[in-house]
Amino acid sequence: MILRSDLQSITELIPNGSKVLDLGCGDGALLEYLVQKKQVRGRGIELSEAGVLACVKRGLSVRQGDLEEGLADYPSASFDYVILSQTLPFVDNPGRIVHEMLRVGQQGIVSFSNWGYWRCRLHLLLTGRIPQAPDLPQPWYDTPRWQAFTITDFGRFCRQQNLTIDRQIYLAGDHPYTRRKFKNLLATTAIFALKNRQSQPPSMPE
C-alpha cells in the first residue's frame, strides 16, 4: 500500500497499537494503512458521502459528520492520537477544532500546505493573484473554501492557543526537509504533533 508523502510522515508519528481518530479522513487511505500496518484501533469522521462510502468499502469504522459541530460524542482522553490531515485550512474555527482534538486525544497531529513556500510568494508577486498551495490544487473560489496560512502563521497560532509543538516534520515536495532554517520559505508541507495546556510556549518555526 503506497501513501502520499505527507500521510506516510504522519504514520511515523503513531506507535503500533494506538487508538486513533482521523478527522476529515477522506477515502480512508491513511486510516486503512494504520489499521493494517500498525494495528491501530481506528475510527474516522468524514463529511462527504462519497468519502464515507469509500471508507466503508475498505471495512473501516467511519461516520458521516461535520467537524464544525465539534466532537461532543467522544469522551475526553478517549484516543491516543487525533489526526487532522490537510483539513485545517477548510474549517471556520480552527482554535475550537484543535482544542477539541486535544480534549479527546492525548496528542493531535495536524498537517497542512504551506502558502509561505517560495513559489507561492513569487506567484503572488508576479501575477497579483492568490496562489494555489503546492500540494492542494484547488482554486480559492471552490467549495469548501480554504484560508491560506503559512508555517510561521501556524506557530503563532499555537502560541496564542497555549499549544505545545511536540514534534515537527517538513516536506519539500515528496522529500523530507531537514535543514534547521528557512522552513517557511522552502517547505511545501508541514506536519505538527501537538499537546495542550503546557506551561511553556511552543518553539516558533522559522
C-alpha positions as CSV (number, residue, x, y, z in Angstrom):
1,M,0.0,0.0,0.0
2,I,1.5,3.3,-1.1
3,L,0.6,6.6,0.7
4,R,1.2,10.2,-0.2
5,S,4.4,11.5,1.3
6,D,2.6,13.6,4.0
7,L,0.4,10.7,5.0
8,Q,3.4,8.5,5.3
9,S,5.1,11.0,7.5
10,I,2.0,11.0,9.8
11,T,2.2,7.2,10.2
12,E,5.8,7.6,11.5
13,L,4.4,9.6,14.5
14,I,1.9,6.9,15.6
15,P,3.1,3.9,17.6
16,N,1.8,0.4,16.9
17,G,-1.5,-0.4,18.6
18,S,-2.5,3.1,19.3
19,K,-6.1,4.3,19.4
20,V,-6.6,6.8,16.6
21,L,-9.4,9.1,15.4
22,D,-8.9,10.5,11.9
23,L,-10.9,13.8,11.3
24,G,-11.8,14.5,7.7
25,C,-10.5,11.1,6.7
26,G,-11.4,11.3,3.0
27,D,-11.4,8.0,1.3
28,G,-9.8,6.3,4.3
29,A,-6.4,5.6,2.8
30,L,-4.4,6.7,5.9
31,L,-6.8,5.0,8.3
32,E,-6.6,1.8,6.4
33,Y,-2.8,1.8,6.3
34,L,-2.7,2.4,10.1
35,V,-5.1,-0.4,10.8
36,Q,-3.4,-2.9,8.6
37,K,0.3,-1.9,9.1
38,K,0.3,-0.6,12.6
39,Q,-2.6,-2.5,14.1
40,V,-4.2,0.7,15.4
41,R,-7.8,0.8,16.7
42,G,-9.0,3.4,14.3
43,R,-12.1,5.4,13.7
44,G,-12.9,8.3,11.4
45,I,-15.2,11.2,10.7
46,E,-15.8,12.4,7.1
47,L,-18.3,15.0,5.8
48,S,-18.7,13.8,2.2
49,E,-21.0,10.9,1.5
50,A,-18.6,9.7,-1.2
51,G,-15.7,9.6,1.3
52,V,-17.8,7.7,3.9
53,L,-18.8,5.1,1.3
54,A,-15.2,4.7,0.2
55,C,-14.2,4.1,3.8
56,V,-17.0,1.6,4.3
57,K,-15.8,-0.4,1.3
58,R,-12.4,-0.5,3.0
59,G,-14.0,-2.0,6.0
60,L,-13.3,1.0,8.2
61,S,-15.3,2.3,11.2
62,V,-16.2,5.8,9.9
63,R,-19.3,8.0,10.4
64,Q,-20.5,11.0,8.5
65,G,-20.2,14.2,10.4
66,D,-19.4,17.9,10.3
67,L,-16.3,18.9,12.3
68,E,-17.6,22.4,12.8
69,E,-20.2,20.8,15.2
70,G,-17.4,19.6,17.5
71,L,-16.6,16.2,19.0
72,A,-19.1,16.2,21.8
73,D,-20.0,12.5,21.1
74,Y,-16.5,11.5,22.3
75,P,-15.4,11.4,25.9
76,S,-12.2,13.2,27.0
77,A,-8.9,11.3,26.5
78,S,-10.7,8.5,24.6
79,F,-7.9,8.3,21.9
80,D,-4.2,8.3,21.9
81,Y,-3.9,10.4,18.7
82,V,-6.4,12.5,16.8
83,I,-5.4,13.4,13.2
84,L,-6.4,16.4,11.1
85,S,-4.7,16.0,7.7
86,Q,-4.9,18.7,5.1
87,T,-8.2,19.9,6.6
88,L,-7.4,22.8,8.9
89,P,-7.5,25.4,6.1
90,F,-11.1,24.5,5.4
91,V,-12.6,24.9,8.9
92,D,-14.2,28.2,10.2
93,N,-13.0,27.9,13.8
94,P,-9.5,26.3,13.8
95,G,-9.0,27.0,17.5
96,R,-12.1,25.2,18.6
97,I,-11.3,22.2,16.4
98,V,-7.7,21.8,17.6
99,H,-8.7,22.1,21.3
100,E,-11.4,19.5,20.7
101,M,-8.8,17.3,19.2
102,L,-6.7,17.6,22.2
103,R,-9.6,17.1,24.6
104,V,-10.5,13.7,23.1
105,G,-6.9,12.7,22.3
106,Q,-3.6,12.6,24.1
107,Q,-1.9,14.2,21.1
108,G,-3.1,15.9,17.9
109,I,-1.4,15.6,14.6
110,V,-2.1,18.5,12.1
111,S,-0.8,18.7,8.5
112,F,-1.3,21.5,6.0
113,S,0.1,23.0,2.9
114,N,2.5,25.9,3.4
115,W,1.5,29.1,1.5
116,G,4.8,30.6,2.6
117,Y,6.6,28.4,0.1
118,W,8.8,30.5,-2.2
119,R,6.9,29.6,-5.4
120,C,3.7,30.8,-3.7
121,R,5.3,34.1,-2.8
122,L,6.7,34.6,-6.3
123,H,3.4,33.8,-7.9
124,L,1.7,36.5,-5.8
125,L,4.4,39.0,-6.5
126,L,4.5,38.5,-10.3
127,T,0.8,37.9,-11.0
128,G,-1.0,39.7,-8.2
129,R,-3.2,36.6,-7.8
130,I,-3.6,34.3,-4.8
131,P,-1.6,31.2,-5.5
132,Q,-2.7,27.6,-5.0
133,A,-0.9,25.6,-2.4
134,P,1.9,23.4,-3.8
135,D,0.0,20.2,-2.9
136,L,-3.5,21.5,-2.8
137,P,-4.6,22.1,-6.4
138,Q,-7.9,23.8,-5.6
139,P,-8.9,27.4,-6.6
140,W,-9.9,29.8,-3.7
141,Y,-13.4,30.0,-5.0
142,D,-14.2,26.3,-5.0
143,T,-16.1,24.8,-2.1
144,P,-15.2,24.1,0.5
145,R,-13.3,27.5,0.7
146,W,-9.9,27.5,2.2
147,Q,-7.9,30.0,4.2
148,A,-4.3,30.4,3.2
149,F,-1.7,30.4,6.1
150,T,2.0,29.6,6.5
151,I,4.2,27.6,8.8
152,T,5.0,30.8,10.7
153,D,1.3,31.7,11.0
154,F,0.6,28.3,12.5
155,G,3.5,28.7,15.0
156,R,2.0,31.9,16.2
157,F,-1.5,30.3,16.3
158,C,-0.1,27.6,18.6
159,R,1.4,30.1,20.9
160,Q,-1.8,32.1,21.2
161,Q,-3.8,29.0,21.8
162,N,-1.4,27.7,24.5
163,L,-0.4,24.6,22.5
164,T,2.9,22.9,22.7
165,I,4.5,21.7,19.5
166,D,5.9,18.3,20.4
167,R,7.3,17.3,17.0
168,Q,7.6,18.9,13.6
169,I,8.1,17.3,10.2
170,Y,8.6,19.3,6.9
171,L,8.4,18.1,3.3
172,A,9.8,19.7,0.2
173,G,7.6,18.1,-2.4
174,D,7.8,14.3,-1.7
175,H,11.1,14.6,0.2
176,P,11.9,15.4,3.8
177,Y,13.2,18.9,4.5
178,T,15.7,18.5,7.3
179,R,17.5,21.8,7.3
180,R,17.3,23.9,10.5
181,K,16.5,27.2,8.8
182,F,14.2,28.6,6.1
183,K,11.4,26.0,6.6
184,N,8.7,28.6,5.9
185,L,10.4,29.5,2.6
186,L,11.4,26.1,1.3
187,A,9.0,23.5,2.7
188,T,5.8,22.7,0.8
189,T,4.0,20.8,3.6
190,A,4.2,20.8,7.4
191,I,3.1,18.1,9.9
192,F,2.9,19.0,13.6
193,A,2.3,16.8,16.7
194,L,0.6,19.0,19.3
195,K,0.0,18.9,23.1
196,N,-2.3,21.1,25.1
197,R,-2.1,23.0,28.4
198,Q,1.6,23.2,28.8
199,S,3.4,25.8,30.8
200,Q,6.0,26.6,28.2
201,P,5.1,28.2,24.9
202,P,6.0,26.2,21.7
203,S,9.1,26.8,19.8
204,M,8.4,29.0,16.8
205,P,9.0,27.5,13.3
206,E,11.3,29.6,11.2
